[in-house]
Structures are given as C-alpha cells and as structure tokens.
C-alpha cells in the first residue's frame, strides 16, 4: 500500500509469474506518520537482508527455469559473497564507535533494517514518503538529539531535497555526511549504478561519516 504505482503495474501485467523477495522476512513497522503500523519496505538497504533477496531470486528463477538453476546458484553465491564483504566492512567500521554516537540520521526513515541489523539507532526528518511533513519542531528535536549524542555526521537521500538536513547540520554542529541512494540508482557513471554499487556507496558513507572522518561539510 506504500507504492500505489506498483499495484497498478501488477494489475496491468496480468497473469505473469511474480516473486515477493521479502517473503519470510520479519518486517519492521513504520512509526509516527500516516503510514504508522505498516511494514517499512526498505529491507534491501541492509546488506544482511539483501542476501535474503538474492536467495529469493535464485529460488524463484530456478523454479521458472530449472535448466538454468546451476548458473543462477553460481551467480547468487558470487553476489552474496560481495554482500558478505560489505557486511563485514560495515561491522568493522562501526565496531569502535562510542555507544552514544551509534545513531544514523537521514532525511527519510529508510535505514530501519540496516540500523537494526548493525546495532545502530535511527532518527530522521520524516518516516517515509512524507517530505512535506518536515516541521520546525521536528528539526529542533533532531538538532537537540544531535548535540546531546555528539553525532558527528548526518545524511540525506538522493531523491529528496537536502536543504532542511543541511540546516540541521549547521545548527547542530554536525557535518553533512553525504547523499545516500535508496529508492533509485545513479547514472551508469555515478556511484550507484547497480544495487551492489548502491550498497557499497552507502556503507562507505556510513563508515566515513560516523567514524573519525566525519564526511563532507
């Protein structure tokens, strides 16, 4: 119910095979806006959960094309190996972070699964699909939290304006740590030309931003 275009697309597609890659995953629920209580859809933002997506693709494609199953399994294993490397890089990069700074702040609440899986807390300007709900009160609350927790860097997503988040960074003394890719990829010559590139880009931003480097201003 979060992406109405997807419902229309599926109806228009007719009777074609469908794979639900989040099948079997325990969802985290959205808090605090019109979508409160609905499953947060951003499970793919966590390298750990993305491995489950790969398993779902391998199983689904193998069922549709049994002859291609060995190749699907090989490709899936290779892809998961790269995700496992990112998983370890992120865990290692966050291992020595002081507990009070283990707070990931972005514009949208798109990192609930990643935060849950890697021992972080999450804060944001709006929960999901609700950029218009940014208020001075919410910004002030976030500024106070950043100061109290001494969060070194905060972030925003590529598909929304980062103006409000940069104002929060300036007022709180935190750095603006960079731009995440979440709901879209970059161009072929950009930092997130594929899902794996997107994962790597975001992991590196988190490591730099919450670590000693702090990210960009």
C-alpha positions in Angstrom: 0.0 0.0 0.0 3.0 2.4 0.1 3.7 2.4 -3.6 0.4 2.8 -5.4 2.2 2.7 -8.8 3.3 -0.9 -8.1 -0.3 -2.0 -7.6 -1.3 -0.5 -10.9 1.8 -2.1 -12.6 1.0 -5.6 -11.3 -2.7 -5.3 -12.4 -1.6 -4.2 -15.9 1.0 -7.0 -16.1 -1.7 -9.7 -16.0 -1.1 -13.3 -15.3 2.7 -13.4 -15.2 5.0 -15.0 -12.6 5.7 -12.8 -9.6 8.4 -13.1 -6.9 8.0 -11.5 -3.5 11.6 -11.1 -2.3 10.7 -10.1 1.2 8.7 -13.3 1.7 9.5 -14.8 5.1 11.3 -11.7 6.4 10.0 -10.2 9.6 9.1 -6.7 8.8 9.9 -3.6 10.9 6.9 -1.3 11.2 6.8 2.4 10.3 6.3 4.8 13.2 4.9 8.2 13.6 3.0 9.3 10.4 0.1 8.4 8.2 1.8 5.0 7.4 2.3 4.1 11.1 1.9 0.4 11.6 2.6 -0.6 8.0 5.7 -2.6 7.2 8.7 -0.5 6.3 9.6 -1.5 2.7 13.4 -0.7 2.8 14.8 -4.1 3.8 17.2 -4.1 0.9 19.1 -1.2 2.5 20.8 -3.7 4.9 23.5 -5.9 3.2 22.4 -8.7 5.6 18.8 -8.6 4.4 19.8 -8.2 0.8 21.3 -11.7 0.9 17.8 -12.9 1.6 16.7 -11.2 -1.6 19.4 -13.0 -3.5 18.2 -16.3 -2.1 14.7 -15.5 -3.2 15.8 -14.6 -6.7 17.8 -17.8 -7.1 14.9 -20.0 -5.9 12.3 -18.2 -8.0 14.4 -18.2 -11.2 15.4 -21.8 -10.7 11.7 -22.8 -10.4 10.9 -20.9 -13.6 13.9 -22.2 -15.5 15.2 -25.5 -14.0 17.9 -25.8 -16.7 19.4 -22.5 -15.7 19.4 -23.4 -12.0 23.2 -24.1 -11.7 24.1 -20.8 -13.2 21.6 -19.0 -11.0 23.2 -20.6 -8.0 26.7 -19.7 -9.1 25.7 -16.1 -9.7 23.8 -15.9 -6.5 26.7 -17.3 -4.5 29.1 -14.7 -6.1 26.7 -11.9 -5.4 26.2 -13.0 -1.8 30.0 -13.2 -1.3 30.3 -9.5 -2.2 27.4 -8.6 0.1 29.1 -10.5 2.9 32.2 -8.5 2.3 30.2 -5.3 2.7 28.6 -6.7 5.8 32.0 -7.3 7.4 33.3 -3.9 6.3 30.3 -2.2 7.9 30.6 -4.2 11.1 34.3 -3.5 11.3 33.9 0.2 10.5 31.3 0.6 13.3 33.0 -1.6 15.9 34.9 1.1 17.8 32.2 3.7 17.6 31.2 5.1 21.0 27.7 3.9 22.0 26.3 7.4 22.2 27.3 8.1 18.6 25.8 4.9 17.2 22.9 7.0 15.7 22.2 7.1 12.0 20.3 10.2 11.0 18.9 10.6 7.5 16.1 12.6 5.9 13.8 9.6 5.5 13.3 6.6 7.7 14.8 4.3 5.1 17.5 2.7 7.2 15.5 0.9 9.9 16.6 -2.5 8.8 20.3 -1.6 8.5 20.2 0.1 11.9 18.5 -2.9 13.4 21.0 -5.4 11.9 24.2 -3.4 12.7 23.5 -2.2 16.2 22.6 1.4 15.4 19.7 3.6 16.4 17.9 5.6 13.7 16.5 9.1 13.5 15.1 11.1 10.6 13.2 14.2 9.5 10.2 12.1 8.3 9.3 8.4 8.4 8.5 7.5 4.8 7.1 9.2 1.7 6.4 12.3 3.8 8.8 15.1 2.9 6.1 17.7 3.2 5.7 16.8 6.9 9.1 18.4 7.9 8.3 21.0 10.6 10.5 23.4 12.6 9.6 21.4 15.7 10.9 18.2 14.2 14.0 19.9 13.0 14.6 21.4 16.5 14.1 18.0 18.1 16.7 16.5 15.8 19.2 19.3 16.5 18.8 18.7 20.2 19.4 15.0 19.8 22.5 15.5 17.7 24.0 17.9 20.2 23.2 15.6 23.1 24.6 12.5 21.4 27.5 14.3 19.7 26.6 12.7 16.4 29.5 13.5 14.0 27.6 13.4 10.7 24.0 13.3 9.3 22.8 12.3 5.8 20.1 12.7 3.2 18.8 10.7 0.3 19.3 11.4 -3.4 15.6 11.6 -4.3 14.7 14.5 -1.9 15.9 17.9 -1.2 18.7 18.0 1.4 18.1 21.7 2.3 16.4 21.0 5.6 19.0 18.5 6.6 21.9 20.8 5.8 20.2 23.4 8.0 20.0 20.8 10.8 23.7 20.0 10.3 24.7 23.7 10.5 22.6 24.4 13.6 23.8 21.3 15.4 27.5 21.4 14.6 27.4 18.0 12.8 28.8 17.5 9.4 26.6 16.8 6.4 28.0 13.3 5.7 26.8 12.9 2.1 23.9 11.6 0.0 22.6 8.1 0.2 21.0 6.2 -2.7 17.9 4.4 -1.6 14.9 4.3 -4.0 16.8 4.9 -7.2 20.2 4.3 -8.8 22.6 6.8 -10.2 23.6 7.0 -13.9 25.9 4.4 -15.3 28.9 6.6 -14.5 27.7 7.5 -11.0 28.4 6.0 -7.6 25.3 3.7 -7.5 24.9 2.3 -11.0 23.7 -1.1 -9.6 22.3 -2.4 -6.3 25.7 -3.6 -5.3 27.2 -0.2 -6.0 24.4 1.4 -4.1 25.1 -0.8 -1.1 28.9 -0.1 -1.3 28.3 3.7 -1.6 26.0 3.8 1.4 28.2 1.6 3.5 31.3 3.8 2.8 29.3 6.9 3.6 28.2 5.5 7.0 31.8 4.3 7.8 33.3 7.7 7.0 30.5 9.8 8.5 30.1 8.1 11.8 33.8 7.2 12.1 36.6 9.7 12.7 36.5 11.2 9.2 33.0 12.7 9.6 32.2 13.1 5.9 31.7 16.3 3.9 30.6 19.7 5.2 
